[in-house]
Amino acid sequence: MMDGTPAMGASPRGETGAGLSGRTGAAMPVADQLAIRDLFARHFYALDGLTTLVPGAPARSWAGTFTPDGRFAIVRASGETVVEVAGRPALEALFAQFPDVERTRHWINDLLIEPIDADTADAGCYIIALDIGTNPAPIIRTGVYVDRVVRQDGAWLFASRRLILDPSSPAA
């Protein structure tokens, strides 16, 4: 990078390494990294029903973080699929079935972004979901998200998003 900061996927010496899929990642501009991080934040603000920073109907905002044909799945650690949908209308319908939107806060950590090309990246993060309607707030879900993000019409969106629940996750 021009400012001396290594690009995403590069070591401090400018080397690139194998990423989520074992591929050697290409460098990703910082602006794209930040746009993808913003996508994750908007996704979870909408998922938690927070409309102060992401105005509008939470279901529509959440579905809007996906491509028009985007896919979402929840999978148990055993590999059993709990739910799988594709397309924004199906995503909005699924959101309406979530029982705990306004009582849940999602915390993500260790977001990893591995570029595939200029408009596609694999990404993932750890997730902890808490029930904030109870004090102290208990953990209600833990897992790992495995994602494919793509740039469409200048915006980064989820092409696919899969939540793999941890074996001991309360929701598993």
N, C-alpha and C positions, 0 to 999 in steps of 0.2 A: 504494500500500500504506500501511497505517497507520503503519508505522515509517519511512516516507520512502524505502524501497527500491522501485525500479520493479518492477512485475509482469513476469513472463516475456512477451516480445514487446513490451515498452514501452521507450522510450528513457529516459534519466535525466530528461527533461522530461515523461514520462508518455505520450508518443506511441506508437502501435503502428505496425508496419511490415509489409511483405509478407514472408511466410515461405517455406518450402520450395516451396510450390505457387504462390507469387505472390499468395496471399490476404492480406488484412489480418488479422493474428491478433488474437484477443481476449486480454485479460490472463488469466493462469493463476495460481491461488494457489500460493504457495511450497510448501505441503504437497503439492500434486499434483506439482510439479516434482521434489521430493525423492523422492516415491514412484516416479516414473518412473525417476529415476537409480538408485534401489535395485533396480528391476526389471532394468535393464541389468547391474548388478553381479551380482545373483543368477544371471542368465542365463549370464554368462561364468564365474563360479565353478563352476557346474554343468558347463558345457561343458569346463572344464579338469579336471574330476574332483576338485575340491577339496571335501571333505566336512566340514572343520572348522567353517566358518561356515554352510554350506548342507548340513545332514545329510541322509542318505538316499541312495538310489540316484541317481547322477548323471543317468542317462537320464531317470528319472521327474522329477527336479527340473528338468532342462532343458526337457522337454516341458511341465511345469507352469507355465513362464513364458509359455505361449501360451494363448489361449482354447481351449475344447474342440475347436473347428473351425479353429483357427489354421493359417496357411499359412507354409511356409518354402521358400525357393528360393536356390540358388547359380547365378549367371549370369556368364558370361564378359563381358569388355568389349565383345566383338563382338555381344552380345545372345543368344548361344547358351545355352540353359538346360542346366546340368550336372545338376541335381537339383531336383525340386519335389515336396513332399508336403503333405498337409493332414490335420489331426486328430491328437490326442495319441498314439493307438496308432502311427500312421505316423511321427510324430516320434520316438518311443522306438525304433522299428525302425531308423530312419535313424541315430540316435545310435549304436546298436550297430555300425554299419558304419564309423564314423569310426575311422581307423587309428591316430590319434596323440593320443588324449584326454589321457592322463597325461603325455605328453611336450611338451604344447603350453601356452603361456601367451598369452592374448589381451590386448592393450592397446588400449583405445579412447581416442579423443581428439575434442575439438570436438563433443561431444554437443549437438545442436540439437533443441529441442522447440517445435513450432508448434501451439498449440491450434486445434482446429476448433470444438468446443463443450465443454461442461462435462465430458463423458465420452469424448471422442475427441481424439487429437492425432496429427499426423505427427511423426516423429522420424528422426534419422539421426546417424551418427558415422563417423569414420575407424577402420579396424582394421589392426593389425599383429599377426601371429601369429608366435611364435618357437618353435623346437625347443629346449627346455631340456635335452634329453638329450645335447646336444653343447656343448662349450666351445671357443670362444665360441658362444653360441646364434645360429644363423642365422635369418634371416627366411624363413618358409615360405609366408606368404600376406599380401597387402595388398589393401585394397579399401575399399568404402564400404557401410555398411548403410543401407537405406531401409526405414523401418518405419511401421506404423500401430499405435498403442497405444490401447486402450479400457479403460474402467473397467467391470468386471463384478462384481457383488456386493461393491462397495467396494474391489476390488483392481485395480490397473493390470496389464494383460497385453498381450502381442503378439497382435494379430489377424492381422497379416502381417509377415513379416520377409524381406527380400531382400538377400543379399550380392552386390554387384557387384564382381567381381575386377578389379583394375587390369590394364591391358594387359600390363605387364611383371611381374606377380605371379608368383612361382615356381610357384604352383599353377594358374595360368591355362592 
